[in-house]
Amino acid sequence: MSYIPLFIILPLFGAFVLSLVRTRRFGDIFANIINLSLFILSLIIIRFGTIVYKIGGWEPVNGIPIGIYWVKDGLSTLMLIIVNLIALMSTIFSVNYMERFTEKNRYYCLFLLMLAGMNGVILSGDMFNLFVFLEIAAISSYSLVAFGTESEELEAAFKYQVMGTIASSFILLGIALLYSYTGTLNMADMARVIAIKNSESGILNSVSSISHFQLVNFVCGLFIMGFGMKAAIVPFHAWLPDAHPSAPAPISAMLSGVLIKALGVYVLIRIVFNITGMTPVFSNILLVLGTLSIMGGVVSAIGQWDFKRLLAYHSISQVGYIILGIGLGTPLGILGGLFHLLNHSVFKSLLFLNSGAVVYATGTRDLKQMGGLNKRMPVTGNSSFIASMSIAGVPPFNGFWSKLIIIIACIQANRIGFAIWAIIGSILTLASFMKVQRYAFFGPLNEKWKGIKEVPGFMRVSMVLLAILCIGMGLLLLPQVREVLLNPAVEVLENGIEYAKTILL
């Protein structure tokens, strides 16, 4: 039996069981067992090549695929590892953190539904099921943002839902237009049909060729707006600064660490590279949007005194680096973008867990009211320092290596201006997190916090494990490791619409 269906079946089964059980401790154990199993499975499948799982065993007829395909390749493997790693760290953290909330099992139920949706998006080989799983993950995340049921949470969740619904409308319209044009929903078959029409349009200098390129460009524009909103790329980012701070800390870690990437960045680059085909026009659009996100996010973050809101704006900025690297379209740029996607998932999740630990101990998100917390919360303070250095791109932490690759790729592609903006963004990021360290963790201890102590054990475990990853993930660039994890993901995007031939064999 293939392992592929388990990535969707296990979390859906777990959500169903947890909806029936009310014992809080059972939820802690069961949700973590599910997530640990999924993370182990994501590591096991590294050793396999491309796998196409056909639900019902339906074989293609005359080369045309029938039924639902789930596809595991180098890119989806990397994404599955990232998503299920951060999910595991978040549920471990939740064991203690969510004790302050009621209906803990419903929280885990929604969490596993969101995870099932993300795994489904990553593995879907057809556009319809991709949209279904995208909505499962999105609707679950709306509920989780509002889980605290205070006015701030409800307002942020409503805003997030409205913006998410608009994004989904753009995406659904784009899928409908592609389906009407290609006559198929299978992503690889779509790529095959579009490639044929591309070659025909190159031969036939006619009105039909103009309409072909106009339609494909219009659909890509819809996808850039729709998935750009899901990924919180500037100027489609308005929902994120409210949603991320309002959610419980483990959900903030999931939203910033993996959700905006799985539902936004991943699907956007999958479509642009593997279905419609990357063009110089779309490369330039992604480069500009990436740079706007880098600078817009970091400039907005510098003036923030709300710890979690500051981190939320930095999510926008760091996604900009990912889009900038991948938008270059060169092998080195794609490598840097995907590596930064992996690194950002780790250090940003850690930072949101750090902020959750601070709120858990002090009850405030205001940096001005903190000070000297390192003396009372050494694990939180030290892991926060490591994550801050990582996001700022200070060597030898993981963020340095991926940012360096992106900057070198920009110079190599003769995009010097974009390289300069990336460097400026990194300097401003360092300044912003020096402020965080100065006001939250360093300096004299605020009198009101003399009685606080370090957070409980499970919360510390998550932070320590992620901090270790921030220190050691530069080793992923070693040739032997890169060949196993990063290079296969880069090759998927490099192959472009040749992806179709791999899946439809």
HUHU-V518053 format. One record per run of one state. SS is the DSSP state (H for helix, E for strand, C for the rest). FROM is the first residue (numbers start at 1). LEN is the number of residues. If there is no record, write none. Layout:
# HUHU-V518053
{{SS & FROM & LEN} {SS & FROM & LEN}}
This chain:
# HUHU-V518053
{{C & 1 & 5} {H & 6 & 15} {C & 21 & 3} {H & 24 & 24} {C & 48 & 3} {E & 51 & 4} {H & 55 & 3} {C & 58 & 3} {E & 61 & 1} {C & 62 & 2} {E & 64 & 1} {C & 65 & 4} {E & 69 & 4} {C & 73 & 1} {H & 74 & 27} {C & 101 & 3} {H & 104 & 20} {E & 124 & 1} {C & 125 & 1} {E & 126 & 1} {H & 127 & 19} {C & 146 & 5} {H & 151 & 32} {C & 183 & 3} {E & 186 & 1} {H & 187 & 17} {C & 204 & 3} {H & 207 & 25} {C & 232 & 8} {H & 240 & 7} {C & 247 & 2} {H & 249 & 26} {C & 275 & 5} {H & 280 & 23} {C & 303 & 3} {E & 306 & 1} {H & 307 & 21} {C & 328 & 3} {H & 331 & 32} {C & 363 & 3} {E & 366 & 1} {H & 367 & 3} {C & 370 & 3} {H & 373 & 3} {C & 376 & 2} {H & 378 & 15} {C & 393 & 5} {H & 398 & 15} {C & 413 & 3} {H & 416 & 26} {C & 442 & 5} {H & 447 & 3} {C & 450 & 7} {H & 457 & 21} {C & 478 & 1} {H & 479 & 6} {C & 485 & 1} {H & 486 & 9} {C & 495 & 1} {H & 496 & 8} {C & 504 & 2}}
